[in-house]
């Protein structure tokens, strides 16, 4: 009887774990999230929160952004502190995203983890604070730079009526020591989502 009770408890635990995550994001949103992850630099870490978090409207961003910056593919040389760097040249372009911005704020939480199951490059998922993430990495003996221990949180995705554009908000948190958030605009080109531009929101 004790063995049967143990099996029942184990089964309930597994069932609880299976239902602890919200539903997986839809196929189109998952494609956008995978494109975002592919653009994340190793320098900024590649750990994602396990679920989307709606963007909180504020006085600065009550509606969607209407201008974005994009790389031109060209660079310029800048000198800083005795060193020379090649800096990408960026240009601004206008696009009204207000019609699909609401999805970022009103969209329900969705599982990001399900979007990457079986993907060629699966992120390191973490369901906790960025501080705990840093502690975990330190305990694992990674000896990684503080920025590489950071955590990305993504919003629900919003889409234009014609399906050409998608918008998400992504926030980076390196356990309270630094961070930043931006809107990321994607365009559907030739059956593939590509990063079309971004709009900075905050940095610390």
Rosetta constraint file for C-alpha pairs under 8 A:
AtomPair CA 1 CA 5 HARMONIC 6.22 0.50
AtomPair CA 2 CA 6 HARMONIC 6.16 0.50
AtomPair CA 3 CA 7 HARMONIC 6.25 0.50
AtomPair CA 4 CA 8 HARMONIC 6.22 0.50
AtomPair CA 5 CA 9 HARMONIC 6.21 0.50
AtomPair CA 6 CA 10 HARMONIC 6.13 0.50
AtomPair CA 7 CA 11 HARMONIC 6.06 0.50
AtomPair CA 8 CA 12 HARMONIC 6.19 0.50
AtomPair CA 9 CA 13 HARMONIC 6.14 0.50
AtomPair CA 10 CA 14 HARMONIC 6.23 0.50
AtomPair CA 11 CA 15 HARMONIC 6.12 0.50
AtomPair CA 12 CA 16 HARMONIC 6.01 0.50
AtomPair CA 13 CA 17 HARMONIC 6.23 0.50
AtomPair CA 14 CA 18 HARMONIC 6.14 0.50
AtomPair CA 15 CA 19 HARMONIC 6.32 0.50
AtomPair CA 16 CA 20 HARMONIC 5.98 0.50
AtomPair CA 17 CA 21 HARMONIC 7.68 0.50
AtomPair CA 21 CA 51 HARMONIC 7.65 0.50
AtomPair CA 21 CA 110 HARMONIC 7.84 0.50
AtomPair CA 21 CA 111 HARMONIC 6.23 0.50
AtomPair CA 22 CA 51 HARMONIC 7.57 0.50
AtomPair CA 22 CA 109 HARMONIC 6.46 0.50
AtomPair CA 22 CA 110 HARMONIC 5.28 0.50
AtomPair CA 22 CA 111 HARMONIC 5.56 0.50
AtomPair CA 23 CA 109 HARMONIC 7.97 0.50
AtomPair CA 23 CA 110 HARMONIC 5.41 0.50
AtomPair CA 23 CA 111 HARMONIC 5.77 0.50
AtomPair CA 24 CA 110 HARMONIC 5.28 0.50
AtomPair CA 24 CA 111 HARMONIC 4.40 0.50
AtomPair CA 24 CA 112 HARMONIC 6.55 0.50
AtomPair CA 24 CA 113 HARMONIC 7.59 0.50
AtomPair CA 24 CA 114 HARMONIC 5.40 0.50
AtomPair CA 24 CA 115 HARMONIC 6.73 0.50
AtomPair CA 25 CA 29 HARMONIC 6.04 0.50
AtomPair CA 25 CA 30 HARMONIC 5.96 0.50
AtomPair CA 25 CA 110 HARMONIC 5.10 0.50
AtomPair CA 25 CA 111 HARMONIC 5.92 0.50
AtomPair CA 25 CA 112 HARMONIC 6.73 0.50
AtomPair CA 25 CA 114 HARMONIC 7.56 0.50
AtomPair CA 25 CA 115 HARMONIC 6.86 0.50
AtomPair CA 26 CA 30 HARMONIC 6.14 0.50
AtomPair CA 27 CA 31 HARMONIC 6.31 0.50
AtomPair CA 27 CA 115 HARMONIC 7.80 0.50
AtomPair CA 28 CA 32 HARMONIC 6.61 0.50
AtomPair CA 29 CA 33 HARMONIC 6.28 0.50
AtomPair CA 29 CA 156 HARMONIC 7.95 0.50
AtomPair CA 29 CA 157 HARMONIC 6.02 0.50
AtomPair CA 30 CA 34 HARMONIC 6.15 0.50
AtomPair CA 30 CA 112 HARMONIC 7.43 0.50
AtomPair CA 30 CA 115 HARMONIC 5.05 0.50
AtomPair CA 30 CA 116 HARMONIC 7.86 0.50
AtomPair CA 31 CA 35 HARMONIC 6.27 0.50
AtomPair CA 31 CA 115 HARMONIC 7.76 0.50
AtomPair CA 31 CA 193 HARMONIC 7.19 0.50
AtomPair CA 32 CA 36 HARMONIC 6.22 0.50
AtomPair CA 32 CA 157 HARMONIC 7.93 0.50
AtomPair CA 32 CA 166 HARMONIC 7.42 0.50
AtomPair CA 32 CA 186 HARMONIC 7.33 0.50
AtomPair CA 32 CA 193 HARMONIC 6.35 0.50
AtomPair CA 33 CA 37 HARMONIC 6.20 0.50
AtomPair CA 33 CA 112 HARMONIC 7.80 0.50
AtomPair CA 33 CA 115 HARMONIC 7.68 0.50
AtomPair CA 34 CA 38 HARMONIC 6.21 0.50
AtomPair CA 34 CA 115 HARMONIC 7.49 0.50
AtomPair CA 34 CA 116 HARMONIC 7.24 0.50
AtomPair CA 35 CA 39 HARMONIC 6.55 0.50
AtomPair CA 35 CA 193 HARMONIC 6.51 0.50
AtomPair CA 35 CA 194 HARMONIC 6.71 0.50
AtomPair CA 35 CA 195 HARMONIC 7.46 0.50
AtomPair CA 36 CA 40 HARMONIC 6.60 0.50
AtomPair CA 36 CA 195 HARMONIC 7.39 0.50
AtomPair CA 37 CA 46 HARMONIC 7.52 0.50
AtomPair CA 37 CA 123 HARMONIC 7.84 0.50
AtomPair CA 39 CA 195 HARMONIC 7.91 0.50
AtomPair CA 40 CA 44 HARMONIC 7.04 0.50
AtomPair CA 40 CA 45 HARMONIC 7.60 0.50
AtomPair CA 40 CA 46 HARMONIC 6.73 0.50
AtomPair CA 41 CA 45 HARMONIC 6.85 0.50
AtomPair CA 41 CA 46 HARMONIC 7.51 0.50
AtomPair CA 42 CA 46 HARMONIC 6.36 0.50
AtomPair CA 42 CA 148 HARMONIC 7.27 0.50
AtomPair CA 43 CA 147 HARMONIC 7.00 0.50
AtomPair CA 43 CA 148 HARMONIC 6.15 0.50
AtomPair CA 44 CA 147 HARMONIC 5.61 0.50
AtomPair CA 44 CA 148 HARMONIC 5.37 0.50
AtomPair CA 44 CA 150 HARMONIC 7.07 0.50
AtomPair CA 45 CA 147 HARMONIC 6.43 0.50
AtomPair CA 45 CA 148 HARMONIC 4.01 0.50
AtomPair CA 45 CA 149 HARMONIC 6.06 0.50
AtomPair CA 45 CA 150 HARMONIC 5.81 0.50
AtomPair CA 45 CA 151 HARMONIC 7.25 0.50
AtomPair CA 46 CA 123 HARMONIC 6.26 0.50
AtomPair CA 46 CA 124 HARMONIC 6.73 0.50
AtomPair CA 46 CA 148 HARMONIC 7.41 0.50
AtomPair CA 46 CA 150 HARMONIC 7.80 0.50
AtomPair CA 46 CA 151 HARMONIC 7.43 0.50
AtomPair CA 46 CA 152 HARMONIC 7.50 0.50
AtomPair CA 47 CA 123 HARMONIC 5.83 0.50
AtomPair CA 47 CA 124 HARMONIC 4.74 0.50
AtomPair CA 47 CA 125 HARMONIC 5.62 0.50
AtomPair CA 47 CA 126 HARMONIC 6.83 0.50
AtomPair CA 47 CA 149 HARMONIC 7.76 0.50
AtomPair CA 47 CA 150 HARMONIC 6.87 0.50
AtomPair CA 47 CA 151 HARMONIC 5.26 0.50
AtomPair CA 47 CA 152 HARMONIC 6.13 0.50
AtomPair CA 48 CA 123 HARMONIC 6.45 0.50
AtomPair CA 48 CA 124 HARMONIC 6.33 0.50
AtomPair CA 48 CA 125 HARMONIC 4.98 0.50
AtomPair CA 48 CA 126 HARMONIC 6.31 0.50
AtomPair CA 48 CA 151 HARMONIC 5.73 0.50
AtomPair CA 48 CA 152 HARMONIC 4.79 0.50
AtomPair CA 48 CA 153 HARMONIC 6.18 0.50
AtomPair CA 48 CA 154 HARMONIC 7.99 0.50
AtomPair CA 49 CA 112 HARMONIC 7.59 0.50
AtomPair CA 49 CA 125 HARMONIC 5.67 0.50
AtomPair CA 49 CA 126 HARMONIC 5.26 0.50
AtomPair CA 49 CA 127 HARMONIC 5.80 0.50
AtomPair CA 49 CA 128 HARMONIC 7.70 0.50
AtomPair CA 49 CA 151 HARMONIC 6.66 0.50
AtomPair CA 49 CA 152 HARMONIC 6.09 0.50
AtomPair CA 49 CA 153 HARMONIC 5.36 0.50
AtomPair CA 49 CA 154 HARMONIC 7.59 0.50
AtomPair CA 50 CA 111 HARMONIC 6.04 0.50
AtomPair CA 50 CA 112 HARMONIC 5.38 0.50
AtomPair CA 50 CA 113 HARMONIC 5.50 0.50
AtomPair CA 50 CA 125 HARMONIC 5.64 0.50
AtomPair CA 50 CA 126 HARMONIC 6.13 0.50
AtomPair CA 50 CA 127 HARMONIC 5.81 0.50
AtomPair CA 51 CA 109 HARMONIC 6.26 0.50
AtomPair CA 51 CA 110 HARMONIC 5.41 0.50
AtomPair CA 51 CA 111 HARMONIC 4.43 0.50
AtomPair CA 51 CA 112 HARMONIC 5.10 0.50
AtomPair CA 51 CA 113 HARMONIC 7.17 0.50
AtomPair CA 51 CA 153 HARMONIC 7.84 0.50
AtomPair CA 51 CA 154 HARMONIC 7.70 0.50
AtomPair CA 52 CA 109 HARMONIC 5.07 0.50
AtomPair CA 52 CA 110 HARMONIC 5.39 0.50
AtomPair CA 52 CA 111 HARMONIC 6.55 0.50
AtomPair CA 52 CA 112 HARMONIC 6.64 0.50
AtomPair CA 52 CA 153 HARMONIC 6.69 0.50
AtomPair CA 52 CA 154 HARMONIC 5.18 0.50
AtomPair CA 52 CA 155 HARMONIC 4.94 0.50
AtomPair CA 52 CA 156 HARMONIC 5.75 0.50
AtomPair CA 53 CA 109 HARMONIC 5.92 0.50
AtomPair CA 53 CA 153 HARMONIC 6.81 0.50
AtomPair CA 53 CA 154 HARMONIC 6.11 0.50
AtomPair CA 53 CA 155 HARMONIC 4.84 0.50
AtomPair CA 53 CA 156 HARMONIC 6.76 0.50
AtomPair CA 54 CA 104 HARMONIC 5.61 0.50
AtomPair CA 54 CA 105 HARMONIC 4.83 0.50
AtomPair CA 54 CA 106 HARMONIC 6.57 0.50
AtomPair CA 54 CA 107 HARMONIC 6.29 0.50
AtomPair CA 54 CA 108 HARMONIC 7.17 0.50
AtomPair CA 54 CA 109 HARMONIC 7.00 0.50
AtomPair CA 54 CA 154 HARMONIC 7.99 0.50
AtomPair CA 54 CA 155 HARMONIC 4.96 0.50
AtomPair CA 54 CA 156 HARMONIC 6.02 0.50
AtomPair CA 55 CA 104 HARMONIC 5.61 0.50
AtomPair CA 55 CA 105 HARMONIC 4.74 0.50
AtomPair CA 55 CA 155 HARMONIC 5.90 0.50
AtomPair CA 55 CA 156 HARMONIC 7.98 0.50
AtomPair CA 55 CA 169 HARMONIC 6.78 0.50
AtomPair CA 56 CA 105 HARMONIC 6.08 0.50
AtomPair CA 57 CA 61 HARMONIC 5.84 0.50
AtomPair CA 57 CA 62 HARMONIC 5.21 0.50
AtomPair CA 57 CA 63 HARMONIC 7.65 0.50
AtomPair CA 57 CA 105 HARMONIC 6.92 0.50
AtomPair CA 58 CA 62 HARMONIC 5.50 0.50
AtomPair CA 61 CA 65 HARMONIC 7.48 0.50
AtomPair CA 63 CA 98 HARMONIC 5.74 0.50
AtomPair CA 63 CA 101 HARMONIC 6.66 0.50
AtomPair CA 63 CA 102 HARMONIC 7.81 0.50
AtomPair CA 64 CA 96 HARMONIC 7.29 0.50
AtomPair CA 64 CA 97 HARMONIC 5.18 0.50
AtomPair CA 64 CA 98 HARMONIC 4.42 0.50
AtomPair CA 64 CA 99 HARMONIC 7.86 0.50
AtomPair CA 64 CA 100 HARMONIC 7.72 0.50
AtomPair CA 64 CA 101 HARMONIC 4.98 0.50
AtomPair CA 64 CA 102 HARMONIC 7.87 0.50
AtomPair CA 65 CA 95 HARMONIC 7.85 0.50
AtomPair CA 65 CA 96 HARMONIC 6.84 0.50
AtomPair CA 65 CA 97 HARMONIC 6.13 0.50
AtomPair CA 65 CA 98 HARMONIC 7.11 0.50
AtomPair CA 65 CA 183 HARMONIC 7.84 0.50
AtomPair CA 65 CA 199 HARMONIC 7.29 0.50
AtomPair CA 66 CA 94 HARMONIC 5.63 0.50
AtomPair CA 66 CA 95 HARMONIC 4.93 0.50
AtomPair CA 66 CA 96 HARMONIC 4.54 0.50
AtomPair CA 66 CA 97 HARMONIC 6.09 0.50
AtomPair CA 66 CA 98 HARMONIC 7.71 0.50
AtomPair CA 67 CA 92 HARMONIC 6.64 0.50
AtomPair CA 67 CA 93 HARMONIC 5.61 0.50
AtomPair CA 67 CA 94 HARMONIC 4.32 0.50
AtomPair CA 67 CA 95 HARMONIC 5.77 0.50
AtomPair CA 67 CA 96 HARMONIC 7.53 0.50
AtomPair CA 67 CA 199 HARMONIC 7.10 0.50
AtomPair CA 68 CA 92 HARMONIC 5.56 0.50
AtomPair CA 68 CA 93 HARMONIC 5.53 0.50
AtomPair CA 68 CA 94 HARMONIC 6.37 0.50
AtomPair CA 68 CA 95 HARMONIC 7.48 0.50
AtomPair CA 68 CA 185 HARMONIC 7.91 0.50
AtomPair CA 68 CA 197 HARMONIC 5.50 0.50
AtomPair CA 68 CA 198 HARMONIC 5.17 0.50
AtomPair CA 68 CA 199 HARMONIC 5.01 0.50
AtomPair CA 69 CA 90 HARMONIC 6.12 0.50
AtomPair CA 69 CA 91 HARMONIC 5.45 0.50
AtomPair CA 69 CA 92 HARMONIC 4.46 0.50
AtomPair CA 69 CA 93 HARMONIC 6.40 0.50
AtomPair CA 69 CA 197 HARMONIC 5.15 0.50
AtomPair CA 69 CA 198 HARMONIC 5.42 0.50
AtomPair CA 69 CA 199 HARMONIC 6.28 0.50
AtomPair CA 70 CA 90 HARMONIC 5.29 0.50
AtomPair CA 70 CA 91 HARMONIC 5.57 0.50
AtomPair CA 70 CA 92 HARMONIC 6.52 0.50
AtomPair CA 70 CA 93 HARMONIC 7.81 0.50
AtomPair CA 70 CA 196 HARMONIC 6.43 0.50
AtomPair CA 70 CA 197 HARMONIC 4.48 0.50
AtomPair CA 70 CA 198 HARMONIC 6.69 0.50
AtomPair CA 71 CA 88 HARMONIC 6.49 0.50
AtomPair CA 71 CA 89 HARMONIC 6.01 0.50
AtomPair CA 71 CA 90 HARMONIC 4.42 0.50
AtomPair CA 71 CA 91 HARMONIC 6.53 0.50
AtomPair CA 71 CA 197 HARMONIC 7.65 0.50
AtomPair CA 72 CA 88 HARMONIC 7.50 0.50
AtomPair CA 72 CA 89 HARMONIC 5.88 0.50
AtomPair CA 72 CA 90 HARMONIC 5.58 0.50
AtomPair CA 72 CA 91 HARMONIC 6.65 0.50
AtomPair CA 73 CA 88 HARMONIC 7.01 0.50
AtomPair CA 73 CA 89 HARMONIC 7.11 0.50
AtomPair CA 74 CA 88 HARMONIC 5.95 0.50
AtomPair CA 74 CA 89 HARMONIC 5.53 0.50
AtomPair CA 75 CA 86 HARMONIC 5.91 0.50
AtomPair CA 75 CA 87 HARMONIC 5.20 0.50
AtomPair CA 75 CA 88 HARMONIC 4.23 0.50
AtomPair CA 75 CA 89 HARMONIC 5.03 0.50
AtomPair CA 76 CA 86 HARMONIC 5.59 0.50
AtomPair CA 76 CA 87 HARMONIC 5.29 0.50
AtomPair CA 76 CA 88 HARMONIC 6.44 0.50
AtomPair CA 76 CA 89 HARMONIC 6.50 0.50
AtomPair CA 77 CA 84 HARMONIC 6.70 0.50
AtomPair CA 77 CA 85 HARMONIC 5.66 0.50
AtomPair CA 77 CA 86 HARMONIC 4.72 0.50
AtomPair CA 77 CA 87 HARMONIC 6.16 0.50
AtomPair CA 78 CA 84 HARMONIC 5.69 0.50
AtomPair CA 78 CA 85 HARMONIC 5.29 0.50
AtomPair CA 78 CA 86 HARMONIC 6.42 0.50
AtomPair CA 78 CA 87 HARMONIC 6.85 0.50
AtomPair CA 79 CA 83 HARMONIC 5.52 0.50
AtomPair CA 79 CA 84 HARMONIC 4.46 0.50
AtomPair CA 79 CA 85 HARMONIC 6.26 0.50
AtomPair CA 80 CA 84 HARMONIC 6.37 0.50
AtomPair CA 80 CA 85 HARMONIC 7.58 0.50
AtomPair CA 97 CA 101 HARMONIC 5.96 0.50
AtomPair CA 97 CA 160 HARMONIC 7.48 0.50
AtomPair CA 97 CA 167 HARMONIC 7.79 0.50
AtomPair CA 98 CA 102 HARMONIC 7.24 0.50
AtomPair CA 99 CA 160 HARMONIC 6.95 0.50
AtomPair CA 100 CA 104 HARMONIC 7.72 0.50
AtomPair CA 100 CA 158 HARMONIC 4.89 0.50
AtomPair CA 100 CA 159 HARMONIC 5.41 0.50
AtomPair CA 100 CA 160 HARMONIC 5.71 0.50
AtomPair CA 100 CA 161 HARMONIC 7.86 0.50
AtomPair CA 100 CA 167 HARMONIC 7.55 0.50
AtomPair CA 101 CA 105 HARMONIC 7.18 0.50
AtomPair CA 101 CA 158 HARMONIC 5.96 0.50
AtomPair CA 101 CA 167 HARMONIC 7.23 0.50
AtomPair CA 102 CA 106 HARMONIC 5.89 0.50
AtomPair CA 102 CA 107 HARMONIC 7.72 0.50
AtomPair CA 102 CA 158 HARMONIC 7.28 0.50
AtomPair CA 103 CA 107 HARMONIC 4.91 0.50
AtomPair CA 103 CA 156 HARMONIC 6.55 0.50
AtomPair CA 103 CA 157 HARMONIC 6.37 0.50
AtomPair CA 103 CA 158 HARMONIC 4.89 0.50
AtomPair CA 104 CA 155 HARMONIC 5.79 0.50
AtomPair CA 104 CA 156 HARMONIC 4.94 0.50
AtomPair CA 104 CA 157 HARMONIC 5.75 0.50
AtomPair CA 104 CA 158 HARMONIC 5.90 0.50
AtomPair CA 104 CA 167 HARMONIC 7.86 0.50
AtomPair CA 104 CA 168 HARMONIC 6.58 0.50
AtomPair CA 104 CA 169 HARMONIC 7.26 0.50
AtomPair CA 105 CA 155 HARMONIC 7.86 0.50
AtomPair CA 105 CA 156 HARMONIC 7.60 0.50
AtomPair CA 107 CA 156 HARMONIC 5.62 0.50
AtomPair CA 107 CA 157 HARMONIC 7.83 0.50
AtomPair CA 108 CA 156 HARMONIC 7.17 0.50
AtomPair CA 109 CA 156 HARMONIC 6.97 0.50
AtomPair CA 110 CA 156 HARMONIC 7.34 0.50
AtomPair CA 111 CA 115 HARMONIC 7.31 0.50
AtomPair CA 112 CA 116 HARMONIC 7.08 0.50
AtomPair CA 113 CA 117 HARMONIC 6.63 0.50
AtomPair CA 113 CA 125 HARMONIC 7.10 0.50
AtomPair CA 116 CA 121 HARMONIC 7.69 0.50
AtomPair CA 116 CA 122 HARMONIC 5.55 0.50
AtomPair CA 116 CA 123 HARMONIC 7.49 0.50
AtomPair CA 117 CA 122 HARMONIC 7.02 0.50
AtomPair CA 118 CA 122 HARMONIC 7.53 0.50
AtomPair CA 126 CA 133 HARMONIC 7.16 0.50
AtomPair CA 126 CA 151 HARMONIC 7.84 0.50
AtomPair CA 128 CA 132 HARMONIC 6.55 0.50
AtomPair CA 128 CA 133 HARMONIC 7.08 0.50
AtomPair CA 129 CA 133 HARMONIC 6.36 0.50
AtomPair CA 129 CA 175 HARMONIC 7.25 0.50
AtomPair CA 130 CA 134 HARMONIC 6.25 0.50
AtomPair CA 130 CA 149 HARMONIC 7.54 0.50
AtomPair CA 130 CA 150 HARMONIC 5.95 0.50
AtomPair CA 130 CA 151 HARMONIC 5.65 0.50
AtomPair CA 130 CA 173 HARMONIC 6.27 0.50
AtomPair CA 130 CA 174 HARMONIC 6.03 0.50
AtomPair CA 130 CA 175 HARMONIC 4.29 0.50
AtomPair CA 130 CA 176 HARMONIC 7.51 0.50
AtomPair CA 131 CA 135 HARMONIC 6.32 0.50
AtomPair CA 131 CA 174 HARMONIC 7.51 0.50
AtomPair CA 131 CA 175 HARMONIC 4.30 0.50
AtomPair CA 131 CA 176 HARMONIC 7.25 0.50
AtomPair CA 132 CA 136 HARMONIC 6.03 0.50
AtomPair CA 132 CA 175 HARMONIC 7.85 0.50
AtomPair CA 133 CA 137 HARMONIC 6.22 0.50
AtomPair CA 133 CA 149 HARMONIC 6.51 0.50
AtomPair CA 133 CA 150 HARMONIC 7.30 0.50
AtomPair CA 133 CA 151 HARMONIC 7.63 0.50
AtomPair CA 133 CA 175 HARMONIC 7.79 0.50
AtomPair CA 134 CA 138 HARMONIC 6.15 0.50
AtomPair CA 134 CA 146 HARMONIC 7.48 0.50
AtomPair CA 134 CA 149 HARMONIC 5.18 0.50
AtomPair CA 134 CA 150 HARMONIC 7.18 0.50
AtomPair CA 134 CA 175 HARMONIC 6.92 0.50
AtomPair CA 135 CA 139 HARMONIC 6.12 0.50
AtomPair CA 136 CA 140 HARMONIC 6.22 0.50
AtomPair CA 137 CA 141 HARMONIC 6.57 0.50
AtomPair CA 137 CA 142 HARMONIC 5.74 0.50
AtomPair CA 137 CA 143 HARMONIC 7.63 0.50
AtomPair CA 137 CA 144 HARMONIC 7.62 0.50
AtomPair CA 137 CA 149 HARMONIC 6.88 0.50
AtomPair CA 138 CA 142 HARMONIC 5.81 0.50
AtomPair CA 138 CA 143 HARMONIC 6.20 0.50
AtomPair CA 138 CA 144 HARMONIC 7.70 0.50
AtomPair CA 144 CA 148 HARMONIC 6.25 0.50
AtomPair CA 144 CA 149 HARMONIC 6.99 0.50
AtomPair CA 145 CA 149 HARMONIC 6.94 0.50
AtomPair CA 146 CA 150 HARMONIC 7.21 0.50
AtomPair CA 146 CA 174 HARMONIC 6.88 0.50
AtomPair CA 147 CA 174 HARMONIC 5.72 0.50
AtomPair CA 148 CA 174 HARMONIC 7.83 0.50
AtomPair CA 149 CA 174 HARMONIC 6.34 0.50
AtomPair CA 149 CA 175 HARMONIC 7.93 0.50
AtomPair CA 150 CA 172 HARMONIC 6.69 0.50
AtomPair CA 150 CA 173 HARMONIC 5.37 0.50
AtomPair CA 150 CA 174 HARMONIC 3.95 0.50
AtomPair CA 150 CA 175 HARMONIC 6.40 0.50
AtomPair CA 151 CA 172 HARMONIC 5.71 0.50
AtomPair CA 151 CA 173 HARMONIC 5.28 0.50
AtomPair CA 151 CA 174 HARMONIC 6.34 0.50
AtomPair CA 151 CA 175 HARMONIC 7.89 0.50
AtomPair CA 152 CA 170 HARMONIC 6.70 0.50
AtomPair CA 152 CA 171 HARMONIC 5.64 0.50
AtomPair CA 152 CA 172 HARMONIC 4.64 0.50
AtomPair CA 152 CA 173 HARMONIC 6.55 0.50
AtomPair CA 153 CA 170 HARMONIC 5.72 0.50
AtomPair CA 153 CA 171 HARMONIC 5.21 0.50
AtomPair CA 153 CA 172 HARMONIC 6.53 0.50
AtomPair CA 154 CA 168 HARMONIC 6.97 0.50
AtomPair CA 154 CA 169 HARMONIC 5.89 0.50
AtomPair CA 154 CA 170 HARMONIC 4.54 0.50
AtomPair CA 154 CA 171 HARMONIC 6.49 0.50
AtomPair CA 155 CA 168 HARMONIC 5.71 0.50
AtomPair CA 155 CA 169 HARMONIC 5.23 0.50
AtomPair CA 155 CA 170 HARMONIC 6.40 0.50
AtomPair CA 156 CA 168 HARMONIC 6.45 0.50
AtomPair CA 156 CA 169 HARMONIC 7.87 0.50
AtomPair CA 157 CA 166 HARMONIC 6.57 0.50
AtomPair CA 157 CA 167 HARMONIC 5.69 0.50
AtomPair CA 157 CA 168 HARMONIC 4.97 0.50
AtomPair CA 158 CA 166 HARMONIC 5.54 0.50
AtomPair CA 158 CA 167 HARMONIC 5.18 0.50
AtomPair CA 158 CA 168 HARMONIC 6.60 0.50
AtomPair CA 159 CA 163 HARMONIC 5.92 0.50
AtomPair CA 159 CA 164 HARMONIC 7.56 0.50
AtomPair CA 159 CA 165 HARMONIC 5.73 0.50
AtomPair CA 159 CA 166 HARMONIC 4.44 0.50
AtomPair CA 159 CA 167 HARMONIC 6.41 0.50
AtomPair CA 160 CA 164 HARMONIC 6.26 0.50
AtomPair CA 160 CA 165 HARMONIC 5.35 0.50
AtomPair CA 160 CA 166 HARMONIC 6.44 0.50
AtomPair CA 163 CA 188 HARMONIC 7.63 0.50
AtomPair CA 164 CA 187 HARMONIC 5.70 0.50
AtomPair CA 164 CA 188 HARMONIC 5.21 0.50
AtomPair CA 164 CA 189 HARMONIC 7.97 0.50
AtomPair CA 165 CA 185 HARMONIC 6.93 0.50
AtomPair CA 165 CA 186 HARMONIC 5.57 0.50
AtomPair CA 165 CA 187 HARMONIC 4.62 0.50
AtomPair CA 165 CA 188 HARMONIC 6.30 0.50
AtomPair CA 166 CA 185 HARMONIC 5.84 0.50
AtomPair CA 166 CA 186 HARMONIC 5.05 0.50
AtomPair CA 166 CA 187 HARMONIC 6.45 0.50
AtomPair CA 167 CA 183 HARMONIC 6.87 0.50
AtomPair CA 167 CA 184 HARMONIC 5.75 0.50
AtomPair CA 167 CA 185 HARMONIC 4.74 0.50
AtomPair CA 167 CA 186 HARMONIC 6.33 0.50
AtomPair CA 168 CA 183 HARMONIC 5.74 0.50
AtomPair CA 168 CA 184 HARMONIC 5.42 0.50
AtomPair CA 168 CA 185 HARMONIC 6.80 0.50
AtomPair CA 169 CA 181 HARMONIC 7.12 0.50
AtomPair CA 169 CA 182 HARMONIC 5.77 0.50
AtomPair CA 169 CA 183 HARMONIC 4.39 0.50
AtomPair CA 169 CA 184 HARMONIC 6.10 0.50
AtomPair CA 170 CA 181 HARMONIC 5.66 0.50
AtomPair CA 170 CA 182 HARMONIC 5.70 0.50
AtomPair CA 170 CA 183 HARMONIC 6.40 0.50
AtomPair CA 170 CA 184 HARMONIC 7.24 0.50
AtomPair CA 171 CA 179 HARMONIC 7.41 0.50
AtomPair CA 171 CA 180 HARMONIC 5.75 0.50
AtomPair CA 171 CA 181 HARMONIC 4.12 0.50
AtomPair CA 171 CA 182 HARMONIC 6.59 0.50
AtomPair CA 172 CA 179 HARMONIC 5.07 0.50
AtomPair CA 172 CA 180 HARMONIC 5.28 0.50
AtomPair CA 172 CA 181 HARMONIC 6.14 0.50
AtomPair CA 173 CA 177 HARMONIC 7.92 0.50
AtomPair CA 173 CA 178 HARMONIC 6.40 0.50
AtomPair CA 173 CA 179 HARMONIC 4.54 0.50
AtomPair CA 173 CA 180 HARMONIC 6.87 0.50
AtomPair CA 174 CA 178 HARMONIC 5.38 0.50
AtomPair CA 174 CA 179 HARMONIC 5.75 0.50
AtomPair CA 177 CA 204 HARMONIC 7.82 0.50
AtomPair CA 178 CA 203 HARMONIC 7.61 0.50
AtomPair CA 178 CA 204 HARMONIC 5.05 0.50
AtomPair CA 179 CA 203 HARMONIC 5.78 0.50
AtomPair CA 179 CA 204 HARMONIC 5.21 0.50
AtomPair CA 180 CA 201 HARMONIC 7.48 0.50
AtomPair CA 180 CA 202 HARMONIC 5.28 0.50
AtomPair CA 180 CA 203 HARMONIC 4.00 0.50
AtomPair CA 180 CA 204 HARMONIC 6.01 0.50
AtomPair CA 181 CA 200 HARMONIC 6.53 0.50
AtomPair CA 181 CA 201 HARMONIC 5.43 0.50
AtomPair CA 181 CA 202 HARMONIC 5.33 0.50
AtomPair CA 181 CA 203 HARMONIC 6.52 0.50
AtomPair CA 182 CA 198 HARMONIC 6.61 0.50
AtomPair CA 182 CA 199 HARMONIC 5.46 0.50
AtomPair CA 182 CA 200 HARMONIC 4.41 0.50
AtomPair CA 182 CA 201 HARMONIC 4.91 0.50
AtomPair CA 182 CA 202 HARMONIC 7.00 0.50
AtomPair CA 183 CA 198 HARMONIC 5.49 0.50
AtomPair CA 183 CA 199 HARMONIC 5.08 0.50
AtomPair CA 183 CA 200 HARMONIC 6.51 0.50
AtomPair CA 183 CA 201 HARMONIC 7.11 0.50
AtomPair CA 184 CA 195 HARMONIC 7.27 0.50
AtomPair CA 184 CA 196 HARMONIC 7.89 0.50
AtomPair CA 184 CA 197 HARMONIC 6.17 0.50
AtomPair CA 184 CA 198 HARMONIC 4.46 0.50
AtomPair CA 184 CA 199 HARMONIC 6.60 0.50
AtomPair CA 185 CA 195 HARMONIC 6.11 0.50
AtomPair CA 185 CA 196 HARMONIC 5.53 0.50
AtomPair CA 185 CA 197 HARMONIC 5.22 0.50
AtomPair CA 185 CA 198 HARMONIC 5.76 0.50
AtomPair CA 186 CA 193 HARMONIC 6.14 0.50
AtomPair CA 186 CA 194 HARMONIC 5.40 0.50
AtomPair CA 186 CA 195 HARMONIC 4.48 0.50
AtomPair CA 186 CA 196 HARMONIC 5.00 0.50
AtomPair CA 186 CA 197 HARMONIC 7.02 0.50
AtomPair CA 187 CA 193 HARMONIC 5.52 0.50
AtomPair CA 187 CA 194 HARMONIC 5.45 0.50
AtomPair CA 187 CA 195 HARMONIC 6.45 0.50
AtomPair CA 187 CA 196 HARMONIC 5.78 0.50
AtomPair CA 188 CA 192 HARMONIC 5.54 0.50
AtomPair CA 188 CA 193 HARMONIC 4.46 0.50
AtomPair CA 188 CA 194 HARMONIC 6.44 0.50
AtomPair CA 189 CA 193 HARMONIC 6.09 0.50
AtomPair CA 189 CA 194 HARMONIC 6.96 0.50
